């Protein structure tokens, strides 16, 4: 603020015609002296240099301090003019939508007012040692200089002998149950920074159930929003989830959990602020680290409105990488959680700091301040910390919504394929003089298989045209960017990751996306010489700068050792369970000390979902019959045939329902 006042006074001294030249020179000389003191101070603490930049914007907090300083000096301060509406704010306001379902909910509860009395309560914090200290900078520094205080993870309570939180038929791991026990005991704000694969989504959803924080708002990346809806169904049975796509035409505003991706958040801000959420989860919270970005401002505005309407809302930030560039990356996440605001620590955190009895000038302040922030709700567990609780190998499906032009064309092609199969089905029944409405289930199954087999034979022989194989390839192309984005997130969170794809163009796109995300990768393909391939493998295994291996599912799926990674991304599905398993086993092999997680990217509402289901059924059969050895030579054709049969069955059932 002093730097801003010096700048203002310098401009006034230079421009005031009533000031004589000797007076002007004297004022400028004094201002230069103040500027020299500021520069020396910034030289000792380089984090202050940014405050001296000529284009530094004046925040609301700085504006308030300026007014107080000038008034204390006896200078009359003009009333601040209302801030003009920026072009960006006007554009956001113009984009606002109000889905019909939201309007229906508002009409269903027209007199339901928010409980402002509860939100008005502010815990008293006596102003003692820290009343006049700037604390945000020292709090950030405490995570650089105070790391001797131990791991940055709050102490969690021990769990009861019996799992009280998992739904029937499912079981939580001990580290998950300890987190939920903390929620059960009343803790409500968390930076849940567990590494990927440790079940952060499940923990946050069950936490909402334990805290009764419904309705719950989940702001998530586009690549995982469909998976969130599925996880709601799995971990909190009886609770309904709705996923917002585009303008929200198919939104269910009466659902318990509302899932929205960052990209469409701007057009739904208006009604989201007033729906009455009692909890909010931000997935991949490092996405909001840039406070000047639209997504950060939107998320923080929603969080602020939620706290204004609830005394103690459930607020959870999920990210395996809370820090990417600097400790300042904490700022937006802490603001979302309500631990700090623009001016400094909010009452709860300030109270903890006051209890320590130290100031930033005291020895021991940094470790104490760091622990105070950690105790606010930072939870960080790594795979290596909980390895004994994890299965050695597991496959996690991530459904993604293909809502671009390519996705719409894929769904249209699938509908056309279904109609083509339906026409053939009716033709066969017509030749048999069988009424489609009265066909027996046995005859229907026989004709469906016959038609699907004929389509499969023609597709294998075809060189051009739309068929099941071209459709699956297009699905892979449509998933490429989303899958590569997720691989980049894993690389930043847990280290090395192996990315498998079936087609070269999907691999090319993945390498392009990874390069844009500053993730260095190697490529393992079928057209490489043995020496070139080994060079890429050695680089992945031994070079810490190489974070990803982009591999061909067929060329790199056997005979390779890639166990420097413990995470695998399957961007495209194989037609066989064995090929998928072989790919995962490039990482899960003798010598691997970490549990392995394979992330399978599934295109929701397409044939991709059916293929995944069929592959799993084949894998289950093989596991039961051969202890993991899938030696069924016809498995690939079987899955292809069953997928076509499923498309035809859906087309027949769709016709009957109409």
Secondary structure, 3 states (H helix, E strand, C coil): CHHHHHHHHHHHHHHCCCCCHHHHHHHHHHHHHHHHHHHHHHHHCHHHHHHHCCCCCCCHHHHHHHHHHHHHCCCCCCCCCCCCCCHHHHHHHHHCCCCHHHHHHHHHCCCCCCCHHHHHCCCCCCCCCCCCCCCHHHHHHHHHHCHHHCCCCCCCCCCCCCCCCCCCCCCCCHHHHHHHHHHHCCCCEEEECCCCCCCHHHHHHHHHHHHCCCCEEEEECHHHHHHHHHHHHHHCCCCCEEECCCCCCCCCCCCCEEEEEHHHHHHHHHHHCCCCCCEEEEECHHHHCCCCCHHHHHHHHHHHHHHHHCCCCEEEEECCCCCCCCHHHHHHHHHHHCCECCCCECHHHHHHHHHHCCCCCCCCHHHHHHHHHHHCCEECCCCCCCHHHCCCEEEEEEEECCCCHHHHHHHHHHHHHHHHHHHHHHHHHHHCCCCHHHCCHHHHHHHHHHHHHHHHHHHHHCCCCCCHHHHHHHHHHHHHHHHHHHHHHHHHHHCCEEEEECCHHHHHHHHHHHHHCCCCEEEECCCCCHHHHHHHHHHHHHCCCCCEEEEECCCCCCCCCCCCCCEEEECCCCCCHHHHHHHHCCCCCCCCCCCEEEEEEEECCCHHHHHHHHHHHHHHHHHHHHCCCCCCCCHHHHHHHHHHHHHHHHHHHHHHHC
